[in-house]
Structures are given as structure tokens and as C-alpha cells.
């Protein structure tokens, strides 16, 4: 592959990753317009990679391209979010089954670090920080189990769910989701495959938020 093509591909990936990061962080809200020239200037790239990144984001279902109007961050209704929410839970369960069979000290430590971040946010009653920490724990479940394709699919589901206007944590007590996550880690550390998978399924409704 020519060097120029590799460079353009890499730039496109970088632009796409940055826009996804902004969506995930809430810096871009559903309905926000993405301006090609602005993003090119912001990231100091030509407009070509930005244009390609917009196309990739549209294919991933994160933005919509309206003729004669431009590119906008998608708005996803609670009903539309139900399907990726189910897929997300299924992927987490599959990852737990794989992870429980190959768990080691390094993987337990990686998950425990994220669980501790949840605990710290819980102690401060910081709902926003807790939400990010909880999502990081769930993402780590899938990531440390291996299988890059599954992790990529999982992250796409998460990104699409972030477009939903449904609150991520609602008004439930934060401890209500912390205890199951701790139980999941304990089950994994003990190689209790069925217990870990059952805990994921039991949290399916809460996990869709």
C-alpha cells in the first residue's frame, strides 16, 4: 500500500476516534452539526481524512448525513437503544465466559483497579465520575477477555447507546450497581463461569442504561 494511502488511512482513524471520544464524553450531543472545515482545522489535517471519518461514522450509525444540510450527531430514542443494549449485555456475558476460563492475577488486577475507581466515586457520591468508572469496568471485562473484533463491536454498541437521551444511571442508588460489579469480579476470580454469566444477565436491564 502506498505510504500516502497509509497516512490518509491513519489520519482518518485518528479523526474518527477523536469524534467518537467527544460523543462518548458528552462534548458532542445528539443533533450537533459536524463541520468538515472546523474539524480539519481543529485537528490540523486536510479535509479528506475528515470527510472519510464522517463516512465511517455514518456507517457505524453514530452520525447522519442530511442532503444539503450537513452531517449531524444522531439522536437515538429509548426504543432504538434497546437493541444495542441487548447486544451489549450478550457480548459482556460471552466475554465473562471466556475470561473466567483464563483469568489470571494481571487480569484480576486490571478489573479491580476499575472497580476501585467505582468505589471512590461512590464514596464521593459523584454520579458522573461513577458512570464513567462503571463503563470502564464493563469495557475492561470485554477487553481483557481478548478477541479484538468482539471488543470493537462492543464499543460500537456503547457509542450508539450514548446517543440515547435515556439517562445513563437514572436516579437509582449508586450502590445498587456497584455490588453486582463486585460480585462479578469475585466470581471471575474464582473461575465461577456460570455465576459470572448469571450476574451479567441479571443486570441486563440496568446495563442498558
URNORJO-V861103 format. One record per backbone hydrogen bond with DSSP energy under -1.0 kcal/mol. NH is the residue of the N-H (numbers start at 1). CO is the residue of the C=O. Records with the same first field share a line. If there is no record, write none. Layout:
NH = CO ; CO
This chain:
6 = 2
7 = 3
8 = 4
9 = 5
10 = 6
11 = 7
12 = 8
13 = 9
14 = 10
15 = 11
16 = 12
17 = 13
18 = 14
19 = 15
20 = 16
21 = 17
22 = 18
23 = 19
24 = 20
25 = 21
26 = 23
27 = 22
28 = 22
31 = 73
32 = 29
34 = 71
39 = 35
40 = 36
41 = 37
42 = 38
43 = 39
45 = 40
51 = 47
52 = 48
53 = 49
54 = 50
55 = 51
56 = 52
57 = 53
58 = 54
59 = 55
60 = 56
61 = 58
62 = 57
64 = 72
66 = 70
69 = 66
70 = 66
72 = 64
73 = 32
74 = 62
76 = 163
81 = 77
85 = 81
86 = 82
87 = 83
88 = 84
89 = 85
90 = 86
91 = 87
92 = 88
93 = 89
94 = 90
95 = 91
96 = 92
97 = 93
98 = 94
99 = 95
100 = 96
102 = 99
108 = 104
109 = 105
110 = 106
111 = 107
112 = 108
113 = 109
114 = 110
115 = 111
116 = 112
117 = 113
118 = 114
119 = 115
120 = 116
121 = 117
122 = 118
123 = 119
124 = 120
126 = 121
130 = 126
131 = 127
132 = 128
133 = 129
134 = 130
135 = 131
136 = 132
137 = 133
138 = 134
139 = 135
140 = 136
141 = 137
142 = 138
143 = 139
144 = 140
146 = 143
151 = 147
152 = 148
153 = 149
154 = 150
155 = 151
156 = 152
157 = 153
158 = 154
159 = 155
160 = 156
161 = 157
162 = 158
163 = 160
164 = 161
165 = 76
176 = 173
177 = 174
178 = 174
179 = 175
181 = 177
182 = 178
183 = 179
184 = 180
185 = 181
186 = 182
187 = 183
188 = 184
189 = 185
190 = 186
191 = 188
192 = 187
193 = 191
196 = 192
197 = 193
198 = 194
199 = 195
200 = 196
201 = 197
202 = 198
203 = 199
204 = 201
207 = 203
209 = 206
